[in-house]
Amino acid sequence: MKINFSFLIILVPILGACQNGNNNLLIHPNDKFQIKNEDKVIKFTFGNPNFAKLDTVRAELIVNNDPVRGIQFTRAKLRSDTLTIIISSTTTAYHQVYNIEIAGGKCKVDYAFKPSGPDYKLTVVPTDYKVILNQADFQIGREIRGYTEFKGKCQGEGCYDENDIEIKGNFKVLIK
């Protein structure tokens, strides 16, 4: 059996640049990462007709297979060699923030949510996550598309007996 070493030299950097015990950042340049209702403009009033906020759907992350807990809005900042992608959503029931940070060939994912009502003290501790992007050439003005999975444990008040958190979905973001 003959091994083509030039193929391995090219393949290894493409498969993963971010290590967390395993490859949790993968590059798949040919994936489309489709998003339901992509670019649809949504108006929020939160029950107050004098307050209005507009945002555009750029993500389709679902928390614990509950479509009510979808996370749809994105933004990204590139500072030096650090790309921070924030996927968030605020409704009358929840404020949710899904954060992906990629720096120096490593990445970190975390998730926080705050249910409406009392100011609960809770944290979500990541147990496993994965990020797949269509490219790793991060430049201001460039659009990145991807898919992410997250598993974590909710700890503290406000978890409502929902200790296991699982999030999956596609996103796109324009780097600023």
Secondary structure, DSSP 8 states (H G I E B T S, - for coil): ----HHHHHHHHHHH-SEESSSEEEEE-TT-----TTTT-EEEE-TT-TT--EEEE--EEEEETTEEEEEE-EEEEEEETTEEEEEEEEE-SSEEEEEEEEEETTEEEEEEEEEESSS---EEEEEEEEEEEES-----TT-EEEEEEEEEEEEEETT-TT--EEEEEEEEEEEB-
